[in-house]
Amino acid sequence: MSNFALLIEDQNGFLWEDPRVFDAFADAKDEAKLRVRRGNVPKGYDARIYRLSFVEEVTK
């Protein structure tokens, strides 16, 4: 697994530029399935699957 920062599009079409770290176990393709760490999704939004709009690997 790799650490990624994601720009995700939720089911309402809003984009969230999220700098927090997610564990991604698929490459950067639409409908990639993400295991989202608890607390990483804005309140009131479903954490299961979002369309993956952009992935950038986090560098330290």
N, C-alpha and C positions, 0 to 999 in steps of 0.2 A: 504494500500500500504506500501511497505517496501523499504528501501534504500539499494542498492546493488552496489558493484563494479564488473564490468564485464570484462571477456575476450571474445571478440566477433570475429567471423570470417565473413569477408565481402564477397560480391559476387565474388571477385577475389581470394578468398582463403587466404588472408592475415589476420593474427591475430593482434588484437589491444588490448594490455593490458591497459585497461582504468581505472585509479583510480578515475575518476570523478563519481559523484553520478547520478544514473538513478532511475527512478520510475518504478518498475517492478510490473505488476499486474498478473503475472502467476508464478508458481513455476519453479524450475530449470529443465526444459525439453527442448529438441531440438524444434526449431520452436516456442519457447515462444514469445509472442507478447509484445514488449516493447514500452512504450511511452517515447520517448527520449527528454530530455530538449533541447531547442535550444542552439546551440553552442557546444554540447557535441560530435558531430561526426566530424571526420577529414574532411577538406574541399574537396569537390568533391565526397563524398560518400553519398549514399542514407541512410536516417535515418529510413526508415520504418520498415523493418524486416531483422534481421541477425540471423544466426543460433547461438544459445546460447551454447557456449562451456564450460563455467565454471562460476559459481556464488558463490561469497563469501559475506556474509553479512558484512557490514561495522560496525565496533565497534568504539566508541568514546573514 
